[in-house]
């Protein structure tokens, strides 16, 4: 009986070592050598301390900061609970949530009379999106400038400076990293 099980056990142990130990160590080592910043979470530092990541959104609800997309996780922007709401566009709960968020965004930005950018009122698929569209950032300029006592033109320039283009020039859409933009706001004199 053991002679029949022996090859199975040996193959199981060998594959476990190769796929469960050697391969992950090799991939981790290569990632640390070639892409150390990304392999360590794309962390953002300010004043000598880690304040966030390029990859995970954060909650900002103060009028003097740009607001991110709503988060579908609970608590908000919890990377351990990455998820979308899974509510379709005609679901009554989704429609109520969007209506409530739209009212709140309009109330907070009374100088804006155009349509509210969709990314300010709907959560992303992961619930952790750190980016908003340039339109969503520009929609908030007057509120942020007024709350900070800064010229709106200067804040608009800051938004323009923080617009990231499409990946490789063709993938995705232009976007603004909310944390990086808010850090730049904090450094304005």
C-alpha positions in Angstrom: 0.0 0.0 0.0 2.8 2.5 0.9 4.5 1.8 -2.4 1.4 3.1 -4.1 1.1 6.2 -1.9 4.8 7.0 -1.9 4.9 8.6 -5.4 1.7 10.6 -4.6 3.2 11.9 -1.4 6.5 12.8 -3.0 4.8 14.7 -5.9 2.5 16.5 -3.4 5.4 17.6 -1.2 7.5 18.6 -4.2 4.7 20.6 -5.8 3.9 22.2 -2.4 7.5 23.4 -2.1 7.8 24.6 -5.6 4.4 26.4 -5.8 3.9 27.3 -2.2 7.5 28.3 -1.2 10.0 28.7 -4.0 7.8 30.4 -6.6 6.3 33.0 -4.1 9.8 33.8 -2.8 11.2 34.2 -6.4 8.3 36.5 -7.4 8.6 38.5 -4.2 12.4 38.8 -4.6 12.1 39.9 -8.3 9.4 42.4 -7.4 11.5 43.9 -4.6 14.4 44.3 -7.0 12.6 45.7 -10.0 9.6 47.5 -8.5 10.4 48.1 -4.8 7.9 51.0 -4.3 5.0 49.1 -5.8 5.9 45.8 -4.1 5.7 47.6 -0.8 2.2 49.1 -1.3 3.0 52.3 -3.3 3.0 54.2 0.0 2.8 58.0 0.2 4.9 59.8 2.8 4.5 63.3 4.1 6.6 64.9 6.8 8.5 61.7 7.4 5.4 59.5 8.0 3.3 57.3 5.9 -0.1 59.0 5.2 -1.6 56.5 2.7 -1.2 54.7 -0.6 -1.5 55.6 -4.2 -3.7 52.5 -4.6 -6.3 52.9 -1.8 -8.7 55.8 -1.3 -9.2 57.6 1.9 -12.2 59.4 3.4 -12.1 63.2 3.2 -15.3 65.0 4.2 -14.0 68.4 5.3 -15.0 71.2 3.0 -11.3 72.3 2.7 -10.4 69.0 1.0 -11.3 67.4 -2.3 -13.7 64.5 -1.7 -13.1 61.1 -3.2 -15.6 58.6 -4.7 -17.9 57.1 -2.2 -16.7 53.8 -0.7 -18.8 50.7 -0.9 -16.8 49.1 2.0 -17.7 49.2 5.7 -16.0 51.0 7.3 -15.2 53.3 4.4 -12.0 52.5 2.4 -11.4 49.3 4.3 -8.9 47.4 2.1 -9.6 44.2 4.0 -13.3 44.4 2.8 -12.8 45.4 -0.8 -16.1 45.1 -2.5 -18.6 46.9 -4.7 -22.2 47.4 -3.7 -23.4 45.0 -6.4 -26.5 47.1 -6.8 -27.6 47.6 -10.4 -28.4 51.0 -11.9 -32.1 50.5 -11.6 -32.0 49.1 -8.0 -34.2 51.3 -5.7 -31.5 51.2 -3.0 -28.8 52.4 -5.5 -31.1 55.1 -6.9 -31.8 56.3 -3.3 -28.1 56.3 -2.4 -27.2 58.2 -5.6 -30.0 60.7 -5.0 -28.9 61.3 -1.4 -25.2 61.7 -2.4 -26.2 64.0 -5.3 -28.2 66.3 -2.9 -25.2 66.4 -0.5 -22.7 67.2 -3.2 -25.0 70.0 -4.6 -25.5 71.4 -1.2 -21.7 71.4 -0.5 -20.9 73.0 -3.9 -23.7 75.7 -4.3 -21.8 77.6 -7.0 -22.0 74.6 -9.4 -25.1 74.4 -11.5 -24.2 71.7 -14.0 -24.6 68.0 -13.6 -22.8 66.3 -10.7 -19.9 64.1 -12.0 -21.0 60.5 -11.7 -17.9 59.5 -9.8 -18.8 61.8 -6.9 -22.0 59.9 -6.3 -21.3 56.2 -7.2 -18.8 53.8 -5.6 -16.2 52.1 -7.7 -16.2 48.3 -8.2 -13.6 47.8 -5.5 -15.0 50.5 -3.2 -11.4 51.7 -2.7 -10.7 53.9 -5.7 -8.1 56.6 -4.9 -8.9 58.6 -8.0 -11.6 60.9 -9.3 -12.1 62.3 -12.8 -10.7 65.7 -13.6 -14.4 66.8 -14.0 -15.1 65.7 -10.4 -12.1 67.5 -9.1 -12.9 70.7 -11.0 -16.5 70.6 -9.7 -15.1 71.0 -6.2 -12.7 73.8 -6.8 -14.9 76.7 -5.6 -15.8 74.9 -2.4 -12.2 74.0 -1.5 -10.9 77.5 -2.4 -13.7 79.2 -0.4 -13.1 76.9 2.7 -9.3 77.6 2.5 -9.5 81.3 1.7 -7.4 80.7 -1.4 -8.0 82.0 -4.9 -10.0 79.5 -7.0 -7.7 80.0 -10.0 -4.7 78.8 -7.9 -6.7 75.7 -6.7 -7.8 75.0 -10.3 -4.1 75.2 -11.4 -3.3 72.7 -8.7 -5.9 70.3 -10.0 -4.6 70.6 -13.5 -1.1 69.9 -12.3 -2.3 66.6 -10.7 -4.2 65.2 -13.6 -2.6 61.8 -14.5 -3.0 60.8 -18.2 -4.0 57.5 -19.6 -1.7 54.6 -18.7 0.7 54.1 -21.6 -1.3 56.8 -23.4 -4.2 54.5 -24.2 -5.5 52.6 -21.2 -8.1 54.0 -18.8 -9.1 57.6 -18.5 -7.4 60.7 -17.1 -7.7 60.9 -13.4 -6.7 62.7 -10.2 -5.3 61.0 -7.1 -7.3 62.6 -4.3 -4.7 62.0 -1.5 -1.9 63.5 -3.6 -4.0 66.5 -4.5 -5.1 67.1 -0.9 -1.5 66.8 0.3 -0.5 69.5 -2.3 -3.3 71.7 -1.0 -1.9 71.4 2.5 1.4 72.5 1.3 0.0 75.7 -0.3 1.1 78.9 1.4 
